[in-house]
């Protein structure tokens, strides 16, 4: 499927303009704090994955309580069969108040820690390293760096089950990097490498997104610059992290946009994408993708995406939301409270739903046209589209040959569609289900070759993507 995240495969448009998909938030907190070790705060980290082995969502999060007048942070674990209803399994690993019947994995040094990002690596031959984690922590093993044990930096750890972890090993000291909030949750399908979205060091601190790669999860390349604000962005704009995954052959991510402004310091989001895994682009610069809540709502201050996950015919965007703004570190006092007056700071674990593939499209408010570039047509996949139709809306398709002429029998007026997998539309013409077999004489001498264009006619509809053949 070629998603219309950009116009790479679009030749011509008339009456159709770019339109960003809008994830719809599911109301409510998915995992409200209810345990004594969560008495101060329950904050989701950036680790949430769907485990195909057990067919369940799995999440590691930070729980904070106050004990003996000080904050105590613990790594905890929850899981769910549907992503909406979450349970705290009894792990029996750590004693709390005389009992180990709880979901606590381990203590962590602060709200951060090595288990900031956890991935499950099914290709790992050594079961003791099946689970891998990465984050800022105090190293037990300096690795290849000339630093003392206990030095802060980017560290990695390994586990056979996601619960029993090795001590942190240093990857980069803080002289190299300012933070490491995010990474792809799987090896990149083209390079086969792990991809980290690490922030290069600056002083004074300003946040940019770099890209680092690794083959073994221990030795990482120095982050090269990947995403930065441009001259059209507000001067206070910084990029905090990227929550991304692979959808079909495209990497799709949600950029955390930090507004480091003493007047107003929220965290908003934008959509980003990459076709080659090397270059990432802002899909719709300065246009919010997963919107913050309105005034008075529990996520009016910041939204921080945790995971972007494909499930059936939807994309699920898990995120943490808070009524607190980040605050500014530009050396100036904040001009208003970080938490709205009269409110207490609160975080929520939430989810939003987006129909599969509805990232960015071309929308016709009335009648419009989108014509692809020439494409090769192999196999029996036929013509499919990702589209949404408004009331009284429709979409039709016609096939053009290698000279740009409509192929007889495949005119728009003869086209119909039927529902297909993941909510896509599969086209056929007349009573014939076109299988897309290239070079085959279909009927009456009509022929569909290896090279075709598709011209989509839209009316009150948005085209988000298409595929030709296999």
N, C-alpha and C positions, 0 to 999 in steps of 0.2 A: 504494500500500500504506500503510495506517495502522498504524504500529508502536505497540505498547502501552508506549511509554516513560513514559507517564502514563495517566490515565484519561479523557482528553479526549473519547474517543468510546465510552466504556463507560457503560452505564446501570445495570446490575445484575450482581452476582456472588454466587454461593453456592458455598461449598466450594472456592474458588480464591483463592490468596494470591500476592502479588508474588514474583517469582523473577528473579534477575539471571543473565544469560548468563555463561558462563565460557570465555574464550579458552583454548585448549589449546596450550601451548608446544611447539614443535618442538625436540627436543634438539640441543645443539651450537651452536658459534659459526659463523655463516655466512661470515665473512670474517676469519679469524685473522690477526694481523700476521705477515708473512713477508718484507717488503722492508726494506732497511737504513734507508730514510727513515721506517719505522714502528717503529723499534727500541725507542723508549720507550713509545709508545702509539698505538693506532688507535682513534679515537672517532668513531662516526657522529654526524652533525649532525642537523638536523631537516629535511633535504631528501632525500626519496625519492619518486619519482613513477613512474607507468607511462606511457610515451610511446606513444600510439596510432599515431603515424607509423611507428615502427620496431618496435612490438609487443615492447618490452623495458622492464624496470624499470631506472631510472637513479638513482644515489645519489652525492652529494658528501659527503666525510668529511674529518676532520682527522687528519693523520699527524704524529707528533712524534718527533724524534730528538735526540740530544745531540751537538753539534758544537762543538769548541773550548771545552768546559766549559759551554756554554749550551744551553737548549732551543731547537730550531728547529721551527716549525710550518709545515705545508704543506697546501693544499687539494688533495685527490686525488679521483679519480673511479673508479667501478666500475659494472658493469651486469650484468643477468641476464635470462634468458628466462623463468624460472619463479619467481623470488623466493627460491629455495633455493640455487642454484649460481651463484656470482658470479665475474666475471672482471675483471681489471685491464687495460683496453686500452692499448696504447702510443699516447700522444697526440703525442709529439714536440714538446712545448711548452717544457719546462724541462730544463736539463742537470743531471744528478746524477752525480757521480764520473766525469765525462768522457763521459756518454752521455745522450741525450734519449729513449731507448727506455724510457719509463716512463709511469705514469698520473698524474703530477703536473700540476696545473692552474696553480698559482701559490703563492708564499709568502704567508702571512698574518701579521699583526702579533702575534697571540697565538692562543690556542685558540678565541677568538671571531672575528668578522670580518663584513664586509658579506655574504658568501655564506652566512650562517647559514640563511636561508630562500631557496630558489630556486623560481620558478614558470615554467612555460612558457605564454605567452599567445598562443593561436592567433588571437585577435581583433585583435592588434596589427598595424596596417597598415605600420609601419616595421620591417623585418626586423632592423635593428640593435638594436631594443629587444624582440625576441621573447622573450628570457629576462630575467627581472627578479629582483633579489635584494635582501634587506633584512636588516640586523643592526647590532649595535653595533660601531663602528669609528672610526678616526681620519680625519676628513673631509679630502679634498683640496679640495673646493668647499664653502664654508659655506652655499651656497644663499641663503635669505632671512634667515639669522640673523647677528647682529652678533658673530661669533666669529672667531678666527684659524684659518686652515688648520692641520690637525693636532689640532684639538679633538675630544675623544671625544663620540660621540652616536649616535643612530639614523641610519643612512645607507642610501642605496639605490645600486644600480649596474645597468647594463644590458649585454646581450651578444647577439650574433646566434646563438650556438651553445652557450652554457653554459660556454665555456672561455676566451674572450677578453673581458675585462670592462672597463668604463669605471672611472675613479677614483671613490671614494665621494663622494656628495653628501649633505650634512646634511639631515635631516628634522626631528629634534627634538634639542636639547641635553640633557645629563643633568640640567639643572634642571627639565625637564618630565617625564622618564621615568626609571625605574630599570632597565628592561630591555625586551626585545622578542623573546622566545624563539619565538613561534608566530604563524601566520596561516592562514586558509583557503587551500588551494592553488589555488583558482579563484575567479572572481567569484561573489558570492552570486546564486543564481538568481532571487531576488525583486527585490532592489535594483539588481543589476548592478554593485555596488561591490566593491572589494577589502576584506577584513575582517582587521584585525590584532588579536591578543590581547596588548596591550601593558600593562606594569605601571606605574601612576601612581607618581610620585616621593613617597617618604616619608622623613623623617629623624627619629629613627633608622630604619633600613631595616626595613620589613615588607612582605611580598609579597601583593598583591591582583591580580586579573585585571580589566583594563579593556578596552574595545572601541573601536577607532578604524577609520574607513573612509576610502577614497580612490577617486576616479574615475580618476586618471592615474598612481597609484603614487608620485607625488612629493609631492603636497600631501595630508596626512593630518589628519583631525579630532583635536582633543585627546582623549585617551582618557577616556571616561566609565566609571564603575564598573559592572562586569558581574557578577563572582562574588566573594563574600567569605565567610569562615567565619561561622558563626552561634553563638548562645549555647550550643548543645549540643556544639559542637566543643571539644576540648581547648585550653587557653589557648595552647599552643605552635603551633597549626595555622596554616600559611600556604599560599597558592596560588601555585605557581611558573609554570605554563604550561598551555596547552590544545592538544592535538593533535586536529584536527577535520577533517571533510570532509562533503560532502553525500551522503546516501543517500536515493534517491527524492526526496521534497520536504522531508526533515528534515535538519537539521544535527546530526550525532552526533559527540561529542568525548570525549576521555579527559583528565581533569583531573589534573595533577601535584600531589599533596598533600605538602607539605614539613613535616616535624615538627621544628621548630626548637628542639629540646630538648637541653640539655647532657647529659642522661642517655642520650638515644637519639634519633638524628636521621636516620631513614630517609626515603626518598621512596616514597610509595605512590600508587595511582591510584583515581579514581572515574569513573563514567560521567556525562556531561552531555549535554543536548540542547536544541535550539531549533526551534520550528515556524515562527517568523517571521523568524529571522536577527537579531533585535534583543534579545530576552530569552532568556537561557540559564538552565537549571535543573539542579540536581544530581538525577540520576535516582534514585539510592539513596544518600542522604547517609551517609558514614562506612562504607560497605560497599565493600571492595576489589573492583575489576573485574579488572585484570590483576595477579595476585598476585605479590608478591616471592617469591624462593626461600626455602626453609627454611635453617636454620643449616648452614653449610658449602657451600652451593651458590653458584655464581658471581654470582648476582643477589640475594643476601640483603640487600644494603645499599640499593640504589636500582634502580628500573625507571623509565626515561625514554622514553615512547613517541615514535617518530619519524614514523610515518605510519599512517593507517587507510585501507586500500585495498580496494575491491570487486574480486574476481576470480571470475568464474563463480558458483558456488553457495556461496562463502565470503567472509568478510571476513578480510583479512590485517592483523595488527597487528605492524608492525615496531618494535623497541625496542632500546635499549641497556641492558644490565644490568651492575651492578658489585657487588663485595663490599664496597665502601667506603660508609660513610654520608656524608651531606653535611657534617656538622659544624654547630655552632650559632654564630650571630653576635649572640646576645642579651647580649653583654658578660660572659659567664660561661665559665669553663674547661670543656672537655669532661671528662666523668667517666670516659670509657673511650676506648680507641683508635678512630679512625675506621675503620681496617682491623683485622679480627680478629687477635688475637695469633698470631704464627707464620705469617701469610699475607702475601703481597705484593698490592698493589693491582692489579686487572685489570678490564678492560672487555670485554664481548662484544657483538657485533651479532647479534640474534636475531629470531625471528618466532614469532607465535602465530596459531592459526587459530580462527575462530568461524563456525559455520554462518550463512549469509546471513540477516540480520534478527533473529538471536537475541540481541537486546540486553537487553531486560527484558520479562518476560511474566507471565501469570497461570497458576499451577500448581495442578492438582488432584492431591493425593496419592492420593485415592480417586476418588469421583465428585464432579463440580463443574459449574458452569454459568457462562457469561459471555454476557451479552446486550448487544448494541450499542445505541447511541441510534438514532433514525430516520435513515436515510441515503437520499440520492437515487441511483436506479439507472438509469443510462443506458448505451447501447452494448451490446456483446455480450461483455463481459468475464466475466460470471458471478460466482460467489462463489469467492474463493480465501483461503487461510489460510497463515500461517507458524506451524508447530507442531512440537514434538518429542514422540515417543511413547516411553514406557518399555515394558519387557517386559509384554505383555498389555494395553497401553494402547490407547485409541482416541479418536477425536474424531468427532462427528456434528454436523450443522447443520440447522436448520429456519428457514424464512422466515415472518416475521410481516407482516401488512398494516398499513395506516395506522391501524387501531384496536387493534393489538397482538394480533390473532387469527392463529393458524396458517393459512397459505394451504393449502387442500386439495391433497394430492399432494406437498407440500413439508415433510412431517413428518420429525422426526429419525430415526424408525425406517426410513424409506425412503432415507435419505441414504447416499451412498458418495463416496469421493474417489479421484482418480488423481494420480500425480506430474505436476507441471508445472515450468515454468522456475524456476531458482534454488532448487530444493528445496521449492517451495511445493506446496500441496495444492489441486486444483481439484475442487469438489463437483458431484455430480449426484444425481438422485433417481430411484429405480427404474431403468429401462433408458434413460431420457431424459437426454441431455446438455443441461442447462439452459444456454442461451446468454445468458440475461438480457435478451432483447429486451423493453423495457418496454411494458406495455399489451397485449401479445400474448396472445390466447387460446391456451393451450398444448395442452390436451386436455380434452375433456368440460367446456368452459366455464371451466376454471381460468384465473386471470389473475394476472400479476405486474405490479404498477404501478410508477410512478416512485419511490414512497417505500416503503421496507421497513425492517424490523429483521432482524438475524440473531441467532439464539440458538444458541450453541455449547455442546454437551454434551461434557464432558471426563471421561475416566477414565484415571488415571495418565498425564496428558499436560499439556503446557504450551503455551498459546496466546501467541505473540509478536506477531502482527499479522494483519490481514485486509484484503481489498479487496472492493468491491461495484461491479460494472459497470466502467466505464472512467474 
